[in-house]
Amino acid sequence: MNITRTTTVVSVSLPPPLVRQLDALRKNAGTSRSSIVASLIERYAMEKQWKKLRDWGEETAKKFHITSEDDIARILDAS
C-alpha cells in the first residue's frame, strides 16, 4: 500500500510564549497546530492583497481628486 502525502513538513522555531498562544488557539479551535499556522499564513497573504488594493484605491482617489461618493458620481456622469 502506497500512501501519498498531500502536505510538506516544515520546521519552525518559536519562542515559548508564542507556542503557548498557538496551543491555546489550537485547543479552542479543536484543530491541529498545522491547521492554525496554515490559516494564519492564508490570512496574512489575504491581508497583504487587500492592502495592495487599498493603496491602489488611495492613489487613484488622489489622482482623480476623489474625496466622496459624490465625486465618483461626478466622474461617472462625465464619462
ABEGO torsion letter per residue (X at the ends): XBBBBABBBBBBBBBAAAAAAAAAAAAAAGBBAAAAAAAAAAAAAAAAAAAAAAAAAAAAAAAAGBABAAAAAAAAAAX
